[in-house]
């Protein structure tokens, strides 16, 4: 699991990490996803862009804009590794 933080143009800090599920999930998420989490919301982007770890903050913000809001805890059969960001 890879992990990064960045600050968007509104000054909101986001934690971003990739999730590759070890359990059954919806077909659209089988290849994994990026989780974007701020203090106020969580979003998910699938599939994981291969370049995301080397992307600059502007590109991460573009990926964030394309990500879909996550509604409810455990919605859509999420993997346990998405519940909280990795320590560090």
N, C-alpha and C positions, 0 to 999 in steps of 0.2 A: 504494500500500500504506500503510495506516494502522497505527500502532503505539502501544501503551500498556503500562504496568506497573501492577500493583497487588499488595497484600499481602492474603492471605486471612485468615480468622479464626484459623487455626493458626500465623500468622506466616510463612507461605511466600510468597516473592515470585514472581510470575508475570509473564511477558512475554506479551503478546497482540497478534496482528496478523492482518489479513485476507489471504486468498489467493484470487486469481481466476485459475484455471489457464489456461495458454497451450497446454497439451497435452491429449490425450484422457485423461479420468479416468472413474471409475465414474459412472453416471447420477446417483446421489444427491449427487455432489460437483460436478456441472457448473456450478452457479450460484455456486460458491465456498464457503469455510468460514473459520471463525476458528480459528487455532492458538493454544493455550494451552501455554506451556512453562515449567517450573520446572527447578531443577537436577536433580530426580529423575525427572520424567515429562513427557510430551507428550500433549495431548488435542486433539480436533478437534470442532467444532460446525458442522453444516450444516443449513440455509442460514445465511448471515451475517445476524444481526439488524440492521436498518437503524439502530437507535438505539445500537448498542454503543459508539460513540465518546463519546457524551454520558452513558452510564450511570455511576452511582456505583459505588464498590467493592463494595457489598452486591449490586447487580444483576449486576456482573461475576462475583462468586462464585456467584450462582445460575446464570448461563450456564455457568460452569466445571463446576458439578455436573451439568449436562445434557450436557456434552461427553463424547465417547467416547474412551477411551485409544487411542493409536496404538501398534501393536505392530510392531516391526521397522522398519528404515530403508527408506523408499521404498514402504512397504506401500500397496497399493491404487492405485498409479499416481499418487503425489503429484507435484505440480509442484515444480520446483527451488526456487521461492521459499519453500517451506515448510521446507527443510532447515535454515536458520538464520534467526534474527530479523534484521530490518533493522538496519543499524549505527545507533548513537546512543544 
